[in-house]
Amino acid sequence: MVRGSAEEFVSLRMHRGTGDSRLLMNVAVWESTEALATAFGSPEFQRMAAEFPDDVVAYPHIFEQIDV
């Protein structure tokens, strides 16, 4: 994963679906939306994304944490 600078990237957690699910969810935490956009726009990220297998489907989203 492209992490940008150490100050901007906070953490990464991977989750796998249960049972027969083939779903993987990557939850990355960044300091800001701008830091994420910079990482996604980097040549390293673009190269990695181009190498994903054809059957890999990504649905990038930006979320904000809420108190419950």
N, C-alpha and C positions, 0 to 999 in steps of 0.2 A: 504494500500500500504506500502511496505517496503521502508523506506526512508534512510537507512544508517545513517550516522551522520548528525547532523543539518548543519554542514559546507559544506557538499557535495551536499545535496539535495537543489534545488533552488525553484522550484514551480511545481504546478500541475494544469492542466485545463482539464475538461471533455467537450466533444462536442457530441451532439446527432443529428443524421440525421433527416431531416424534413419529413413531410408527414407520409407515412406508413413505413418509414425506421426503421429498428431495429438496425442500426449501431451505435456504440458508439466509440468515439476516445478519448484515454487518451494521453495527451501531457505532459510529465514530463521533466523538465529541471534539469540537473545535472551539477556539476562543471567540470566533466571530464568523458570520456569514461570508465576510470578505476573505478571511483566511481560507475557508473552504473553497471559495471561487478561485482563488489564486492557485491552490493545489490542483484543482480539477483542470485548470487551464495550462498547467505546466506540461512541457514536452514529455517528461517522464510518465505522467499520468495518461496522456493521450496515446503514448506508445503501448503502455500496459493494456489500456482499454481496447485498442485495435487487435491485441493478441488473444482476447477472450474467445472461447469456442463459440461457434454460431448458435448453439442451443442455450447459451447464457443470456438471461433476460434481466435487466437492471431497471429498478424503479426508484431513482434517487428522490429523496424527500428531505425537507428541512423542517425540523420540529423544534418547539420550545418547551422547556420543562415547566410543569405546572405543579402547584402544591395540592395535595389531596388529603 
